Amino acid sequence: MPLTRRSLIAASASLVLAPLALRAQGYPDPGEVLNDPDAPALGNPKGDVTIVEYFDYQCPFCKRGHPALTEEVARDGDIRLILKDWPIFGAASVHATRLVLGAQKQGAYAAGLEALMATEGRLSEAQVDELLTGAGVDLAAAGAAYGAEKLRWDALLQRNDAQASAFGFMGTPAYIIGMTMFPGAIDRDTLREAIRAARGA
């Protein structure tokens, strides 16, 4: 079955065979998308459903949908949430991405993520700094941590961008839920329906 913007991608047992067919159509290897060791993951690391989100800290639709997504992950208890930074809104987005990724070293990734996603609209770099500081992120340490592994993090961001482009995503947010791609904002009902479908319910 050919992939469309909202269609099946291979996962779980079918992961062994499907990558060849997908790559022949120009799509990324699903194993690389679902199991990138550098991509931040929240929720249950052994969850039976994986949700991948391509997002930007300045994207209003990402922010609007974030509470429903994280609440559903917490309520369900069996979802693995993979966060793919795709900073397409300019310099402030790149600045935010670098600091929040760097904040992992101090155990402050989730706090930084939530602080920025709780805002509305566009952010300046100064606002990003202020929000992250308020969330307990040591900015100097986060910047240094990113810089110390710059090649690793820059390669991750390049992979995220290449994957999103290959899937045909036109912007953020974009989701992969189980085996289905959603190239745009989704509401809570659609989210729950997609999770149920991923479980074959």
C-alpha positions in Angstrom: 0.0 0.0 0.0 1.6 3.3 -1.0 2.3 5.9 1.6 0.3 9.1 1.6 0.5 12.0 4.0 -1.9 10.2 6.3 -1.1 6.6 5.9 0.7 3.6 7.3 4.4 3.4 8.0 6.1 0.2 9.1 6.7 -0.5 12.7 7.1 -3.4 15.2 7.1 -6.8 13.4 6.9 -5.4 9.9 9.9 -3.2 10.4 12.2 -5.9 9.0 10.6 -5.9 5.5 9.1 -2.5 5.1 12.2 -0.3 5.0 13.2 -1.4 1.6 9.8 -0.6 0.1 9.7 2.7 1.9 13.1 3.7 0.8 12.2 2.8 -2.8 9.5 5.5 -2.5 11.9 8.0 -1.0 10.7 7.8 2.6 13.0 7.5 5.6 13.8 4.2 7.2 11.1 3.8 9.9 13.7 2.3 12.2 15.7 5.5 12.0 12.6 7.6 12.6 11.2 5.6 15.6 14.4 4.6 17.3 16.9 7.5 16.9 19.0 7.2 20.1 19.6 10.9 20.2 16.0 12.0 20.0 14.5 12.9 23.4 11.8 10.5 24.7 9.2 10.9 27.3 6.4 8.7 28.6 6.9 4.9 28.9 10.2 3.9 27.2 8.7 0.4 26.7 5.2 1.6 25.7 3.2 -0.4 23.2 2.5 2.7 21.1 5.0 5.2 19.8 4.1 8.8 19.1 6.6 10.9 17.2 6.1 14.7 17.1 8.0 17.1 14.8 7.6 20.5 16.5 8.9 24.0 17.0 9.0 26.0 20.2 7.4 29.0 18.4 4.7 27.1 16.6 1.3 28.1 18.0 -0.4 24.9 16.9 2.3 22.8 18.6 1.7 24.7 21.8 -2.0 24.5 21.5 -1.9 20.7 21.1 0.8 20.1 23.7 -1.3 19.8 26.8 -3.7 17.2 25.2 -0.7 15.2 24.0 1.2 15.1 27.3 -2.0 14.6 29.3 -2.9 11.6 27.1 0.6 10.2 27.4 0.4 10.5 31.2 -3.2 9.2 31.4 -2.5 6.2 29.2 0.8 5.1 30.8 1.8 2.9 27.9 2.9 5.4 25.3 6.4 6.3 24.2 6.7 9.9 23.1 9.5 10.8 20.8 10.2 14.5 20.3 11.7 15.7 17.1 12.9 19.3 17.2 12.3 20.9 13.9 13.2 24.6 14.4 11.8 26.2 11.3 10.6 29.5 12.8 14.0 31.2 12.8 16.9 32.0 15.1 14.9 32.0 18.4 13.6 28.5 17.6 17.2 27.3 17.0 18.3 29.0 20.2 15.5 27.4 22.2 16.2 24.0 20.7 19.9 24.1 21.5 19.4 25.1 25.1 16.6 22.6 25.8 18.6 19.7 24.3 21.7 20.9 26.3 19.5 20.9 29.4 19.3 17.2 29.3 22.7 17.0 31.0 21.2 18.7 34.1 18.0 16.6 34.0 16.0 19.7 33.0 14.8 18.7 29.5 11.2 18.2 30.5 11.1 21.3 32.6 12.5 23.4 29.7 10.2 21.9 27.2 7.1 22.5 29.3 8.1 26.1 30.1 8.4 27.0 26.4 5.4 25.1 25.3 3.2 26.8 27.9 3.7 30.2 26.1 1.7 31.7 23.3 3.0 33.1 20.0 6.5 33.9 18.9 9.4 34.3 21.3 12.6 36.3 21.3 15.9 34.8 22.4 15.7 36.9 25.6 12.2 35.5 26.4 13.5 32.0 25.8 16.3 32.7 28.2 14.0 34.1 30.8 11.5 31.3 30.6 14.2 28.6 30.8 15.9 30.3 33.8 12.5 30.4 35.5 12.1 26.7 34.9 15.4 26.0 36.7 17.6 25.6 33.6 21.2 26.7 34.0 21.6 28.5 30.7 25.4 28.5 30.8 25.6 24.8 31.5 23.0 24.0 28.9 24.8 26.0 26.3 28.1 24.4 27.2 26.5 20.9 27.1 25.2 21.5 23.6 28.5 22.9 22.5 30.4 20.0 23.9 28.3 17.6 21.7 27.5 20.0 18.9 28.3 17.5 16.1 25.9 15.0 17.7 23.0 17.5 18.2 23.5 19.2 14.8 23.4 15.8 13.1 20.1 15.0 15.0 18.5 18.3 13.8 19.7 17.6 10.3 18.1 14.1 10.5 14.9 15.5 11.8 14.7 18.0 9.0 15.5 15.4 6.3 12.8 13.1 7.7 10.1 15.7 7.9 10.9 16.9 4.4 11.0 13.3 3.0 7.6 12.6 4.6 6.2 15.7 2.9 5.4 17.6 6.0 4.8 21.2 5.2 5.3 22.6 8.8 4.8 21.9 12.4 3.3 20.1 14.1 3.4 16.8 12.4 2.9 13.4 14.1 3.4 9.8 13.5 1.1 7.7 15.8 1.7 4.0 15.7 1.8 3.5 11.9 -0.1 6.6 10.8 1.2 10.0 9.8 -0.7 13.2 10.6 0.7 16.2 8.8 -0.8 18.9 11.0 -2.6 19.8 14.2 -4.9 17.1 15.7 -7.5 17.4 18.4 -7.8 15.1 21.5 -10.5 12.9 19.9 -8.3 12.3 16.8 -5.3 11.6 19.1 -7.2 9.0 21.1 -8.7 7.4 17.9 -5.2 7.1 16.4 -3.8 5.5 19.6 -6.7 3.0 19.6 -6.0 2.2 15.9 -2.3 1.7 16.6 -3.3 -0.9 19.1 -5.6 -2.6 16.7 -8.6 -1.8 18.9 
